[in-house]
Amino acid sequence: MTSGGFRRILARKTIGRRNLSIVPIEDQLFGVSEEQSAIRESFRNFFESELTQKRCREIDETDSFPEYREFWLKCGEQGVLGTLSAEEFGGTGMGLFETSLMLEELSRISGGVYMGIFAHTCLSSYVIERNGTAEQKAKFLPGLVSGQTIGALAMSEPGSGSDVMSMRCQAVKEAGKDYYVVNGTKFWITNGPICDTLVLYARTDPTSKGSKSITAFAIDVRELEGFTATPIPGKMGVRGSYTGELHFDNVKIPASAVLGAEGKGAAVLMKGLNVERLTGAAGAVGYMQAACDCAFPYAHERKQFGVPIGEFQMMQSKMAEMYAQLSATRAYLYALLKAADKDQKTLTNHDCAAVLMYGAEQATKVSLEAIQILGGNGYTNAYPAERIMRDCKIGEIGAGTTEVRKLILGRHFNALYKNN
């Protein structure tokens, strides 16, 4: 993190104040510096000022966030969208740690809004920042960082989710042409219906089924003919995020859109997937924090038999386990984030898979326990507990399911002990 980036974040005007009825975060215990803690607080105050509890409930109930463009611009002004981008493009040059603190605070308030910002920042602009040419960065990053444009990543397809390398979307370049022709469909694309900038993965060698025929592209969808995006309605959670099905019908994209190199898209994808899982775990931490914020004060306000229910040992057991699950995930995640910011080569596939596997599973458990503590009130939308539960479940599905993450870990240990 640059000192200039830090000063720019704290210099921005934020409105609002932290709700005192929450579970404290012991930042020092988890190795968060005073500067990073101040950054967390700045982001938290901004999100609270823009996303009241009433507004978050409306976004969830209507599955709509009509003022998203205005909100994106405000996020750009507050430095939300530029934590992973260089200052020359308007970013703040921070790291994965600060970005994860920002995402943690946002998921703590609204899962739907968090999902859109997460996809924009970590799946689109960051991939371009890490793999793009100087020309590509200059073209796309200023708009993404300022909020003038919205980013998305298109990888999954109707028949290629966990088995992503079986993707069928093709980008074929004819001899002597300076463009590719794209045909195919992408599915479950966060920000797909509203994006301007798209990181697209497609097969550039139709005769090959292996990973060596996958290429990544950075494209401006506003320039395309034959491209359409259809919203996917009826999601269980993260409602208010715009999820879509993307269709490419003989769409021409320039050869200059290749991200990395032709046939090297699998490497771009895997590097990005590790960061997606790592920062995605920050969302799980935010959901758990929100569940504790909701349940713990309630347990000490709600009375039965003349005493707060939090004084009953059964309730104390629930709160103890919830806090331990939250703290364990936070400690694991923060350790990986610190190591990654020092040297991304230290990131391993199995640890990135493990922290999201563990965090997502614990988030589901913690959110269900929050509902249980609230009892009948937890089963209504008068309290955010049921929304937190619906929102956090996506963590066990996206970026490779829990089962796929366990396979990654199992194969790692199989390989480790294969010759012993």
QUINOR-V740082 format. One record per residue. N is the residue number from 1. PHI is phi in whole degrees, 0 to 359 (NA if undefined). PSI is psi in whole degrees, 0 to 359 (* if undefined). OMEGA is omega in whole degrees, -180 to 180 (NA if undefined). Layout:
n=N phi=PHI psi=PSI omega=OMEGA
n=N phi=PHI psi=PSI omega=OMEGA
//
This chain:
n=1 phi=NA psi=131 omega=178
n=2 phi=277 psi=150 omega=179
n=3 phi=295 psi=327 omega=178
n=4 phi=296 psi=318 omega=178
n=5 phi=297 psi=319 omega=178
n=6 phi=298 psi=314 omega=-179
n=7 phi=296 psi=323 omega=-179
n=8 phi=294 psi=321 omega=179
n=9 phi=297 psi=311 omega=-175
n=10 phi=286 psi=338 omega=-180
n=11 phi=282 psi=340 omega=-178
n=12 phi=290 psi=141 omega=-178
n=13 phi=286 psi=127 omega=175
n=14 phi=237 psi=147 omega=-177
n=15 phi=243 psi=146 omega=176
n=16 phi=111 psi=167 omega=179
n=17 phi=219 psi=154 omega=-178
n=18 phi=292 psi=134 omega=174
n=19 phi=294 psi=125 omega=-176
n=20 phi=286 psi=341 omega=-177
n=21 phi=272 psi=63 omega=-180
n=22 phi=224 psi=171 omega=176
n=23 phi=274 psi=121 omega=-177
n=24 phi=299 psi=147 omega=174
n=25 phi=256 psi=120 omega=-179
n=26 phi=274 psi=78 omega=-175
n=27 phi=303 psi=318 omega=-178
n=28 phi=299 psi=323 omega=180
n=29 phi=299 psi=327 omega=-177
n=30 phi=262 psi=14 omega=175
n=31 phi=77 psi=21 omega=177
n=32 phi=274 psi=125 omega=-178
n=33 phi=289 psi=167 omega=178
n=34 phi=299 psi=321 omega=179
n=35 phi=296 psi=314 omega=-180
n=36 phi=294 psi=323 omega=177
n=37 phi=296 psi=322 omega=178
n=38 phi=293 psi=323 omega=177
n=39 phi=296 psi=316 omega=177
n=40 phi=305 psi=312 omega=-178
n=41 phi=296 psi=321 omega=179
n=42 phi=296 psi=314 omega=178
n=43 phi=296 psi=317 omega=-180
n=44 phi=301 psi=313 omega=-180
n=45 phi=298 psi=319 omega=179
n=46 phi=296 psi=312 omega=-179
n=47 phi=297 psi=320 omega=179
n=48 phi=296 psi=325 omega=-179
n=49 phi=289 psi=330 omega=-177
n=50 phi=267 psi=332 omega=-173
n=51 phi=235 psi=84 omega=178
n=52 phi=290 psi=164 omega=178
n=53 phi=301 psi=321 omega=179
n=54 phi=296 psi=317 omega=-179
n=55 phi=293 psi=320 omega=179
n=56 phi=297 psi=322 omega=178
n=57 phi=294 psi=320 omega=179
n=58 phi=295 psi=318 omega=179
n=59 phi=300 psi=318 omega=-180
n=60 phi=292 psi=314 omega=-176
n=61 phi=294 psi=323 omega=-178
n=62 phi=267 psi=350 omega=-175
n=63 phi=51 psi=44 omega=-176
n=64 phi=209 psi=144 omega=178
n=65 phi=223 psi=72 omega=-171
n=66 phi=300 psi=334 omega=-179
n=67 phi=268 psi=26 omega=-175
n=68 phi=299 psi=324 omega=-180
n=69 phi=296 psi=316 omega=178
n=70 phi=297 psi=318 omega=-180
n=71 phi=295 psi=320 omega=179
n=72 phi=300 psi=318 omega=179
n=73 phi=296 psi=320 omega=177
n=74 phi=295 psi=321 omega=177
n=75 phi=297 psi=322 omega=177
n=76 phi=297 psi=317 omega=180
n=77 phi=296 psi=326 omega=-177
n=78 phi=273 psi=0 omega=178
n=79 phi=84 psi=8 omega=-179
n=80 phi=296 psi=322 omega=-172
n=81 phi=270 psi=355 omega=-174
n=82 phi=243 psi=16 omega=-176
n=83 phi=296 psi=333 omega=-178
n=84 phi=256 psi=8 omega=-177
n=85 phi=248 psi=150 omega=-179
n=86 phi=293 psi=155 omega=-179
n=87 phi=295 psi=332 omega=180
n=88 phi=296 psi=340 omega=178
n=89 phi=256 psi=10 omega=-180
n=90 phi=96 psi=0 omega=-180
n=91 phi=279 psi=183 omega=-179
n=92 phi=249 psi=1 omega=174
n=93 phi=59 psi=36 omega=179
n=94 phi=274 psi=207 omega=-178
n=95 phi=225 psi=187 omega=179
n=96 phi=294 psi=328 omega=-180
n=97 phi=297 psi=306 omega=-179
n=98 phi=296 psi=323 omega=177
n=99 phi=298 psi=318 omega=-180
n=100 phi=292 psi=325 omega=175
n=101 phi=298 psi=319 omega=178
n=102 phi=297 psi=313 omega=-179
n=103 phi=294 psi=323 omega=177
n=104 phi=301 psi=314 omega=-179
n=105 phi=292 psi=327 omega=-180
n=106 phi=286 psi=316 omega=179
n=107 phi=295 psi=333 omega=177
n=108 phi=296 psi=335 omega=-177
n=109 phi=257 psi=313 omega=-178
n=110 phi=211 psi=115 omega=179
n=111 phi=294 psi=323 omega=-179
n=112 phi=293 psi=314 omega=179
n=113 phi=292 psi=320 omega=177
n=114 phi=305 psi=315 omega=-175
n=115 phi=299 psi=319 omega=179
n=116 phi=293 psi=316 omega=180
n=117 phi=292 psi=322 omega=178
n=118 phi=300 psi=311 omega=-180
n=119 phi=296 psi=319 omega=-180
n=120 phi=298 psi=310 omega=-172
n=121 phi=281 psi=311 omega=-171
n=122 phi=267 psi=335 omega=-176
n=123 phi=257 psi=339 omega=-177
n=124 phi=247 psi=290 omega=-175
n=125 phi=296 psi=323 omega=-179
n=126 phi=294 psi=321 omega=179
n=127 phi=295 psi=321 omega=177
n=128 phi=292 psi=319 omega=178
n=129 phi=302 psi=319 omega=-175
n=130 phi=276 psi=334 omega=-171
n=131 phi=237 psi=350 omega=-174
n=132 phi=281 psi=159 omega=172
n=133 phi=284 psi=170 omega=178
n=134 phi=301 psi=321 omega=-180
n=135 phi=292 psi=318 omega=180
n=136 phi=295 psi=318 omega=179
n=137 phi=297 psi=316 omega=-179
n=138 phi=295 psi=328 omega=-179
n=139 phi=285 psi=316 omega=-170
n=140 phi=260 psi=321 omega=-168
n=141 phi=293 psi=319 omega=180
n=142 phi=304 psi=318 omega=179
n=143 phi=291 psi=320 omega=179
n=144 phi=294 psi=320 omega=-178
n=145 phi=289 psi=323 omega=-178
n=146 phi=279 psi=344 omega=-177
n=147 phi=89 psi=3 omega=177
n=148 phi=294 psi=330 omega=178
n=149 phi=234 psi=159 omega=-179
n=150 phi=242 psi=135 omega=-176
n=151 phi=253 psi=156 omega=177
n=152 phi=210 psi=167 omega=176
n=153 phi=231 psi=132 omega=-178
n=154 phi=243 psi=105 omega=-179
n=155 phi=236 psi=305 omega=-175
n=156 phi=291 psi=154 omega=178
n=157 phi=226 psi=168 omega=180
n=158 phi=305 psi=326 omega=-179
n=159 phi=250 psi=7 omega=-177
n=160 phi=223 psi=92 omega=177
n=161 phi=249 psi=273 omega=176
n=162 phi=297 psi=325 omega=178
n=163 phi=267 psi=63 omega=-170
n=164 phi=294 psi=332 omega=-178
n=165 phi=289 psi=354 omega=176
n=166 phi=270 psi=12 omega=-178
n=167 phi=308 psi=146 omega=-176
n=168 phi=249 psi=347 omega=178
n=169 phi=301 psi=128 omega=-174
n=170 phi=245 psi=144 omega=172
n=171 phi=233 psi=102 omega=-173
n=172 phi=255 psi=131 omega=179
n=173 phi=251 psi=120 omega=178
n=174 phi=282 psi=150 omega=-179
n=175 phi=303 psi=132 omega=177
n=176 phi=82 psi=357 omega=-180
n=177 phi=264 psi=154 omega=179
n=178 phi=253 psi=27 omega=178
n=179 phi=212 psi=162 omega=175
n=180 phi=252 psi=151 omega=175
n=181 phi=251 psi=120 omega=-174
n=182 phi=256 psi=132 omega=174
n=183 phi=223 psi=135 omega=178
n=184 phi=148 psi=185 omega=-176
n=185 phi=226 psi=139 omega=173
n=186 phi=243 psi=147 omega=-171
n=187 phi=227 psi=153 omega=-180
n=188 phi=60 psi=42 omega=-176
n=189 phi=266 psi=109 omega=178
n=190 phi=293 psi=132 omega=-175
n=191 phi=74 psi=1 omega=-178
n=192 phi=308 psi=312 omega=-177
n=193 phi=289 psi=346 omega=-175
n=194 phi=239 psi=1 omega=-172
n=195 phi=283 psi=154 omega=172
n=196 phi=253 psi=320 omega=-179
n=197 phi=250 psi=134 omega=-177
n=198 phi=228 psi=128 omega=168
n=199 phi=269 psi=115 omega=-174
n=200 phi=246 psi=136 omega=173
n=201 phi=250 psi=129 omega=-179
n=202 phi=213 psi=162 omega=-180
n=203 phi=270 psi=120 omega=-177
n=204 phi=263 psi=354 omega=174
n=205 phi=235 psi=94 omega=-176
n=206 phi=299 psi=340 omega=-178
n=207 phi=277 psi=349 omega=-178
n=208 phi=249 psi=144 omega=178
n=209 phi=250 psi=1 omega=-177
n=210 phi=272 psi=176 omega=-178
n=211 phi=290 psi=339 omega=-178
n=212 phi=290 psi=351 omega=180
n=213 phi=259 psi=7 omega=180
n=214 phi=268 psi=134 omega=179
n=215 phi=231 psi=143 omega=177
n=216 phi=261 psi=146 omega=179
n=217 phi=227 psi=148 omega=171
n=218 phi=245 psi=117 omega=-172
n=219 phi=227 psi=153 omega=173
n=220 phi=261 psi=108 omega=-174
n=221 phi=291 psi=343 omega=179
n=222 phi=290 psi=343 omega=-179
n=223 phi=267 psi=359 omega=-170
n=224 phi=262 psi=142 omega=169
n=225 phi=252 psi=136 omega=-179
n=226 phi=94 psi=5 omega=178
n=227 phi=257 psi=131 omega=176
n=228 phi=224 psi=152 omega=179
n=229 phi=230 psi=127 omega=-178
n=230 phi=245 psi=124 omega=179
n=231 phi=296 psi=147 omega=175
n=232 phi=254 psi=109 omega=-176
n=233 phi=272 psi=171 omega=168
n=234 phi=80 psi=25 omega=179
n=235 phi=292 psi=148 omega=177
n=236 phi=293 psi=317 omega=-177
n=237 phi=222 psi=190 omega=-173
n=238 phi=40 psi=42 omega=-179
n=239 phi=287 psi=144 omega=-173
n=240 phi=99 psi=344 omega=169
n=241 phi=276 psi=148 omega=-175
n=242 phi=261 psi=108 omega=-178
n=243 phi=250 psi=137 omega=-174
n=244 phi=214 psi=169 omega=173
n=245 phi=253 psi=126 omega=-177
n=246 phi=254 psi=134 omega=-178
n=247 phi=241 psi=132 omega=178
n=248 phi=241 psi=116 omega=-178
n=249 phi=239 psi=95 omega=-178
n=250 phi=54 psi=47 omega=-179
n=251 phi=276 psi=127 omega=179
n=252 phi=267 psi=127 omega=175
n=253 phi=234 psi=141 omega=-175
n=254 phi=293 psi=151 omega=178
n=255 phi=299 psi=334 omega=180
n=256 phi=291 psi=353 omega=-180
n=257 phi=278 psi=350 omega=-179
n=258 phi=301 psi=130 omega=-178
n=259 phi=256 psi=116 omega=-174
n=260 phi=89 psi=253 omega=177
n=261 phi=207 psi=156 omega=179
n=262 phi=299 psi=134 omega=179
n=263 phi=82 psi=359 omega=-179
n=264 phi=251 psi=18 omega=-177
n=265 phi=294 psi=330 omega=-180
n=266 phi=297 psi=322 omega=179
n=267 phi=293 psi=318 omega=177
n=268 phi=299 psi=317 omega=-179
n=269 phi=298 psi=312 omega=-175
n=270 phi=292 psi=321 omega=176
n=271 phi=298 psi=318 omega=179
n=272 phi=291 psi=326 omega=-178
n=273 phi=293 psi=323 omega=177
n=274 phi=298 psi=316 omega=179
n=275 phi=292 psi=323 omega=177
n=276 phi=300 psi=315 omega=-180
n=277 phi=292 psi=321 omega=-178
n=278 phi=294 psi=309 omega=-180
n=279 phi=286 psi=334 omega=175
n=280 phi=296 psi=328 omega=177
n=281 phi=295 psi=334 omega=176
n=282 phi=296 psi=325 omega=175
n=283 phi=298 psi=319 omega=178
n=284 phi=298 psi=319 omega=178
n=285 phi=297 psi=318 omega=179
n=286 phi=298 psi=319 omega=178
n=287 phi=297 psi=317 omega=179
n=288 phi=295 psi=319 omega=178
n=289 phi=299 psi=318 omega=180
n=290 phi=296 psi=320 omega=179
n=291 phi=296 psi=318 omega=177
n=292 phi=293 psi=319 omega=178
n=293 phi=302 psi=324 omega=-178
n=294 phi=282 psi=316 omega=-170
n=295 phi=276 psi=320 omega=-173
n=296 phi=295 psi=311 omega=177
n=297 phi=299 psi=321 omega=180
n=298 phi=301 psi=319 omega=-179
n=299 phi=296 psi=341 omega=-180
n=300 phi=253 psi=3 omega=174
n=301 phi=252 psi=321 omega=-180
n=302 phi=287 psi=127 omega=-179
n=303 phi=246 psi=141 omega=171
n=304 phi=221 psi=142 omega=-178
n=305 phi=56 psi=29 omega=174
n=306 phi=85 psi=1 omega=-179
n=307 phi=225 psi=156 omega=175
n=308 phi=301 psi=139 omega=-178
n=309 phi=296 psi=339 omega=177
n=310 phi=295 psi=346 omega=178
n=311 phi=272 psi=352 omega=176
n=312 phi=280 psi=140 omega=-175
n=313 phi=299 psi=325 omega=178
n=314 phi=299 psi=318 omega=179
n=315 phi=290 psi=321 omega=178
n=316 phi=298 psi=321 omega=178
n=317 phi=297 psi=317 omega=179
n=318 phi=297 psi=312 omega=-179
n=319 phi=296 psi=322 omega=180
n=320 phi=297 psi=314 omega=-180
n=321 phi=292 psi=320 omega=179
n=322 phi=299 psi=314 omega=-180
n=323 phi=295 psi=320 omega=180
n=324 phi=294 psi=320 omega=179
n=325 phi=295 psi=318 omega=176
n=326 phi=298 psi=312 omega=-176
n=327 phi=293 psi=321 omega=180
n=328 phi=295 psi=316 omega=178
n=329 phi=296 psi=315 omega=-180
n=330 phi=300 psi=316 omega=-179
n=331 phi=296 psi=316 omega=179
n=332 phi=298 psi=311 omega=-178
n=333 phi=297 psi=312 omega=-177
n=334 phi=297 psi=324 omega=177
n=335 phi=297 psi=317 omega=179
n=336 phi=292 psi=320 omega=-180
n=337 phi=297 psi=317 omega=179
n=338 phi=297 psi=317 omega=179
n=339 phi=296 psi=319 omega=-179
n=340 phi=295 psi=321 omega=-180
n=341 phi=290 psi=335 omega=175
n=342 phi=283 psi=319 omega=-178
n=343 phi=197 psi=109 omega=-177
n=344 phi=294 psi=345 omega=177
n=345 phi=293 psi=342 omega=179
n=346 phi=285 psi=344 omega=179
n=347 phi=293 psi=133 omega=177
n=348 phi=244 psi=149 omega=178
n=349 phi=303 psi=318 omega=-174
n=350 phi=288 psi=325 omega=179
n=351 phi=286 psi=323 omega=177
n=352 phi=295 psi=321 omega=176
n=353 phi=293 psi=320 omega=-175
n=354 phi=293 psi=317 omega=-176
n=355 phi=292 psi=325 omega=177
n=356 phi=285 psi=321 omega=177
n=357 phi=304 psi=307 omega=-177
n=358 phi=293 psi=312 omega=-177
n=359 phi=298 psi=317 omega=-179
n=360 phi=294 psi=319 omega=178
n=361 phi=296 psi=318 omega=-180
n=362 phi=292 psi=325 omega=179
n=363 phi=297 psi=318 omega=177
n=364 phi=298 psi=315 omega=180
n=365 phi=297 psi=314 omega=-178
n=366 phi=295 psi=319 omega=-179
n=367 phi=293 psi=323 omega=177
n=368 phi=293 psi=322 omega=178
n=369 phi=293 psi=326 omega=177
n=370 phi=298 psi=317 omega=177
n=371 phi=299 psi=317 omega=-179
n=372 phi=297 psi=320 omega=178
n=373 phi=296 psi=322 omega=180
n=374 phi=282 psi=345 omega=179
n=375 phi=63 psi=228 omega=-179
n=376 phi=300 psi=324 omega=179
n=377 phi=296 psi=329 omega=179
n=378 phi=291 psi=342 omega=-178
n=379 phi=268 psi=4 omega=179
n=380 phi=242 psi=164 omega=179
n=381 phi=272 psi=11 omega=174
n=382 phi=291 psi=337 omega=176
n=383 phi=239 psi=153 omega=-176
n=384 phi=282 psi=358 omega=-173
n=385 phi=302 psi=315 omega=-177
n=386 phi=291 psi=327 omega=177
n=387 phi=291 psi=320 omega=178
n=388 phi=301 psi=317 omega=179
n=389 phi=298 psi=315 omega=-180
n=390 phi=293 psi=323 omega=-179
n=391 phi=292 psi=315 omega=-171
n=392 phi=287 psi=342 omega=-177
n=393 phi=299 psi=331 omega=-180
n=394 phi=300 psi=336 omega=180
n=395 phi=297 psi=337 omega=178
n=396 phi=270 psi=359 omega=-176
n=397 phi=242 psi=312 omega=-177
n=398 phi=283 psi=161 omega=-180
n=399 phi=61 psi=36 omega=-175
n=400 phi=88 psi=124 omega=-176
n=401 phi=295 psi=168 omega=176
n=402 phi=306 psi=320 omega=-178
n=403 phi=294 psi=320 omega=178
n=404 phi=295 psi=320 omega=179
n=405 phi=298 psi=322 omega=178
n=406 phi=292 psi=325 omega=176
n=407 phi=296 psi=318 omega=178
n=408 phi=301 psi=315 omega=179
n=409 phi=294 psi=317 omega=180
n=410 phi=298 psi=317 omega=180
n=411 phi=293 psi=325 omega=177
n=412 phi=300 psi=313 omega=-178
n=413 phi=287 psi=329 omega=174
n=414 phi=299 psi=315 omega=180
n=415 phi=293 psi=323 omega=-178
n=416 phi=297 psi=322 omega=-175
n=417 phi=253 psi=10 omega=-175
n=418 phi=301 psi=319 omega=-175
n=419 phi=265 psi=8 omega=-180
n=420 phi=267 psi=* omega=NA
//
